[in-house]
Amino acid sequence: WQPAPTPKGGIAWSVLESTKETTRLDKEGLIRSKPVFSPEVKALAGKRIKVNGYMLPLQNGAKQTHFVLLAYPPDCPFHLNPAPMQFIEVRTTAPVPISNDVLTVEGQLSLHGEDEQGVFYRFSGASVN
């Protein structure tokens, strides 16, 4: 399986997937991870970028303002549980209809993960083209 294609003037998932992670087991035996961002990813922090991907809705309803953008289709048998560098948590400025097609999403990228909650990338003020 291949990640969603790179949009014209956008960022390839291979760039975002270049982030490595360090893991540990907490006292309850749960795996916790932190990112090790590549210099190329660090250079994107705070910038408005474009990425193609697949929507995983997080809200009830036919339109979403909060969803996850996945590198791989949500029904891909090889990526049932995407790694933290294979998705972006997205907050849009306007509701977006749920779609199974590849979407081009543009937003301000922020880098996360030091809290060990499993989210490395977030888009704020995002729009879908």
N, C-alpha and C positions, 0 to 999 in steps of 0.2 A: 504494500500500500504506500501511496505517496501522499504527502501533505497537500493541502489546498494550494493551487498555483499562486505564484506571486503576482499581485496586481501591478499594473504599469505605474512606475514611480513609487512602488511600495517596498515593504520589507519581507524577505523570504522567511518561512518558518525555520529554515536551517540556521539563520542568525539567532533567533530566539532559542532554538534547541541547543545552541552552543553553550548555554548556561549549564554548569555542573551543579550537583547538589551533594552536600555532606549530610549523612544521616546518623541518628543515634536512637537507642531505645530509651524511653522514659521509664519512670518507676512502675508504671502500669503495664509495661511491655509494648507500648505503642511506638511506632516508628515516627520520629520527628525529623524534619529536614530543613536545611537552610541553603540558600542559593550561593553559588560562586559565579558571579556574573563575569562574562568575558568583557574585555575592553570595548569591543564593538557594541555590546548590549548596553554597557554603562554610558556610552556616548549618545544613546537614544533617550535616556531618562529625561523626562520633562518636555520632550519634543512631541509634536503632532505627527503621527505616522499612520500609514495605511497598511492593513493586513487582510488577506482573504482567509475565510474559514467557514466553519459550520456552526450554526446556532444550536445551543442547548438551553432551552427556556428555563428560567428560574421562578417565573410568576404564573399565576392562573390567568387565563384569558388569551385571546387571539393576538394581542399585541404586547410587546415587551419593552420595558425601559431598563431592565436589569437581566442580563443573560451571560452565558459563558460562550466565548468564541473558541472553537476547537480546531486544532490543526488537521485532524483526521475526522472522517464521518463518524457520527455517534454510534452507528451500527457496525463499525469496523471490528471484526472479531480479534484483531491483533492489538487493538488499542482500547479495550473496554474500560480501563482505568488510566486515563492520560496522566503522564508525568506533569509536575508543576510547570515545566518549561514548554508544555504542549497546549496550553490554553491561556486565555486572557479573560479576566472578569471585566465585563463591559457595563457601563452606565451611559445611556443615551440621553440626548436633550429632548427627543420626541419619541413617542411609541413606534415600534417597528413590528410589522406583521411577522408572525412565526413563519419560518421558511426551512425547507429541507435542502435548498440549493446553496451553492457557495455564495457567501456574502462578502462584499468589500466594506470593511469597517475602518473608519478613520477616527482617531481620538488621541488625547494627550496621554502618553505612556508614563506610568509611574512604576517603580521597582519596589517590590516588597519581599517578605519571606523571613526577615529576622525574627519574627514572632513565632516561627515554626508552625504556622497554621496551614501551610500547603498552597498558598497563592503567591506566585512570584511576580505576575504582571497584572496591571489594571489599566483600563482606559476610562478616562472621565471626559465629559462633554463630547461624547462620541456621536457620530452620525453614520448611517448606512447608505451607501451609494448604489 
